[in-house]
Amino acid sequence: MSINLKVHNLTFRYQSSPVLEGIDVEIKKGDFVGIIGPNGSGKSTLIKNINAFLKPVEGAVFLDDENILKMSRQKIARSMAVVPQDTSVGFNFTAYEIVMMGRVPHLTRFQKEGPQDEKIVREAMDLTNSWDLKDRSITELSGGERQRVILARAMAQEPQIILLDEPTAFLDISYQTEVFDLMRTLNREKNMTVIAVLHDLNLASQYCDYLILLKAGKIFKIGTPSAVMTVENIQEVYGTKVIISEHPINGTPYLSLLPKRINSHNHAGKKKIHIIGGGGSANTLIKLLYSLGHHITLGVLNGGDTDSETARNLGLSVVEELPFSPVSEEKHQENLGMIKDSDLVILANVPFGKGNIKNLEAAEYAVEQGIPAVIYDGLEITRRDFTGGEAAGIFHRIKEKGAREVLLEKELLETLETL
């Protein structure tokens, strides 16, 4: 039997306080779905509504075409298993007895467990590396050991859908990977549907096919990890700046937190700085000036350029041209507009050819308009002029018109203080 899950217009409140509102999502058999969002966004509440532990005030959850609230607990448990966030058990059962409880939905009222049930329990405990705990009391186990036993109990139910509410909360890194590798194996080889609530966004990105991003009880975004885990989405929902890069092995989005910017709350002394870079020449500058709290813009950069990627990862404004394309007049004018609004223009150590010489013209425009300009870390222009001398001519004019050349970060920061 193939079971699809549908959440239709689900709204839930605790007393008068709304927790979930208008949730619509359809999860197909064999999907691996992560539910992410900040604390209080409704992630665990959504899981509890899906499993009918809670009853929505509006809307419904359907397993195929059947409203889950009209199904018996036993019927639900045959299709769906839950690994809760809180794995505490108030009774002194052994780990083996706890896992055997997963067979209850498959037994009639007075039926005893048989050899097949024992086989399934052994397999579940082997899968979760908990067989060596079988004779120990559940109350004596550590949080991580108990989590593995509860996961084995869920496996023993032989569900088609497994709901995980922070399943690795008490597990070290090696067990976290082990648990999610197991979930992915079951998902791929047995076509089991996996729905997991996760705080670790990198785990969510690496293992899930789709992500549901919640904000204040509503769905903010649904899609692949690449579609959901963007700098803009994380900034909007979590209120923090991050860098999103590609995982070096599988290419999934990888999130790195940015430290708070130095004195970012204090705008005194902060400058609007426009950087003319390209090819990674401005990478260090971007990160340094961003960390100091300055307002940074860049242009014109080609799509996919290292400096452009760094800037976009930091959420900075960039005038961007198509990859491998020369700077168009339209983008040049957009660049000049950013320069007009700047307190300082910095010309990085950029090689110049016919395709980007307009960026050098933009730097000359800045000094002509009386906007302070700095040439940073200046490699001799003749070594990076691929225009037959045209770039060198503009470069020397920029210096003659007052652009200051600095070679060290210290000199650059001293120049900023004098503006």
C-alpha angles and dihedrals in degrees: 000000000000114000123199122189124218128186109197124195091322117187124176133180135184100222101311097337114102114226102165126023131187098340112182119176137140120206118193128212109280097020119139105211131181123203111207137171141116124293111291095024092116103256099136091038089056091053091050091051091049090054094043093244084125129034119225120230089221135015129018147243118237131198098204100318098331122103105236092219089064093054125090118249089245093054091048091049092053089059103030136038128190131210102195128207091240109059098174115134120201097205131072099244123148119248089251092054091050092053091046088059085072088072094059095092089059096051129081119239098275099021118124126218114268137197092282091055090049090051092051092048092050091050091049092050092046090051091053096040091241102116091100087060095054097109097041123098113255089229091061096055126101119246092261094047091048091050091055091050092050089049089052089052089055090049090051089060088066090220126184090213125038122193116203120193105194092322095182098045093118099030128101121236097271093052092045089058090043093053094048093043087055092048091050091049091052089045094051102035101035098027090236115169111235123196114180133182107215137181093183103082094190091056089048092050095047099048109025126085092202135017130209109205113201127198121183093338097312132098107257096178140352124193147084118328089258091054096044104036101066128138090246095050094047091047092050097046104032098029094228135109119241141171115236116203135160121274105248094230110035103016095237118144112278118199125213121185118232118222117241111278115254109264089343089154091057110073094183109116094008114134138206101238125186115199125202106202143129142173093038094302092124099039096105091042093052094052094044097049093041091053089053091057100251121147106248131196129173140197159220100358130153118243110266093025113142093238090048093051092049091049094048091047087057092047094246126154113257132181099222130192126195115279114279091000126128117249107274124217089248093056091042091057091047088052091051089052091057091047092053089058094049133101092205138013120209121198109204129206094283127164109229129215134158090279097061105023088110087071089061089049087052090056089051089050089055095056091044088056091052094251110145112251131193129196105212126206091347114208108196106281094226089065092057102034111109096165100084094260100315093108092048090053093053091043093055091047089054090055092046090052092057111277110150120226118218128179103187136054089236091058091048093051091047089053090052091053092055095054 
